[in-house]
Amino acid sequence: MQLSRWSFSQNEGSPGNLVALEGTFVYGGKQSLKTHAGPYDGMTGSKADIGRDGFTFSAGDDFWFSGRFYIVGGTGGTSTQNVFLVDIEEAGGTSPGRRLFLTGGDAMLACDPGKFPVPATTVRQTRGKEIPIPKDSWVKIDFHIHLSADEAAGRIEVWQNDIKILDGASRTLPAATTVYNRLQVGITANGNTTFAQTVYVDDITVSKMPLR
């Protein structure tokens, strides 16, 4: 993991939040990114992530992301409900975009239209067939978005350890002129009001070309 390729980091909202390179849990190389965020206090967002500006993902493009995540389960099985891991967005203003997060009671990946000013579908796993994300082990996440302001033409796909768990149509741009120019990875928001979260990240790739 090389932070020199990233534009900024966010470490805000809760005392003890952390964004740092560490060698405790590593997928490849000598270090991975450790992110730690305290619980959400109901007022100020708790964040611990890194970001990169300068992307130009627009209508008709495909956004591809691949990365490895190690989510620390914690003693007694800490809930990861409402923990956000990946944001692709238009920087500035309300920064609308699509966000990959954990829901479904604890650890089911889903994709919501973060801060969209217009209706768009949250893409979730098929009820009764959900696959929880493993904790305390490295998990590969592949994330694909076909960008469109049309609810029927936009598409979201996610693979977890090479098993497709999300596949649905949804409006993926808030407007036809929107350009996604910012990516954030880590704990982009800890919306859990009870538990602090620790997530390690490694082996990230971003592309307009298929990664699968």
Phi, psi and omega in degrees: 000127181237113181288344181296340180273359183249154187273328187197170171228156176240131180215087190208160169100341182205134177301138179092356175299147188215138169227114185200155172276137181216161178250014183292307177236116185228134175274313179217149182079209186250342183220154170232171178272124174260128175237134179225129181224131178290173181295156178287130183270006179088356183231303183254128180299136178262116188227146174206095186207173171242156182217161176223132176261172172099003177283162177221068176266118184227182184308132181092344179280165171243128175260123177240134178225138172224136179199165177248134182233138175237106183261119181285124185285323179084160180296128178082007177077064180305132179289138176249023176304132176067036173256127183258134189247326184218129174236132168241125192208171172264113183292145178102149181064229179275355178053061179291150178183193175248142186229136175263125186215173182254130183213204177070032179096331179198288196222045177256124179292139175213168181229118182250160177273078186303119173065019177296137177276000181229159181295142174202149186283135167279122183271121182237166177287155180299127183301132181088349180237018182294145176245111179297150176283132179295147175248158179060032173201158180287134180236131175271129177238122172250131189229120181235132175232126167268123191272123178201147174273005179260127183301327182276335186267333177288152182214145179230130177227140176221135174246137177241113186051045175070010173253125180288123182243341176230135177199102184202155175277143178190152171295121185250354171234140178290335178210155182297337182267358182294138174238120175281120184235005182222135175241135175232139184221144180129226168260087183290340169194132169259100180271005179281123185274356183249318191244139165288158183230146174230125181226130174260145183228142180204163168058055184267136173225138177230138185202159167268347179264151182304138176255003177229000000 
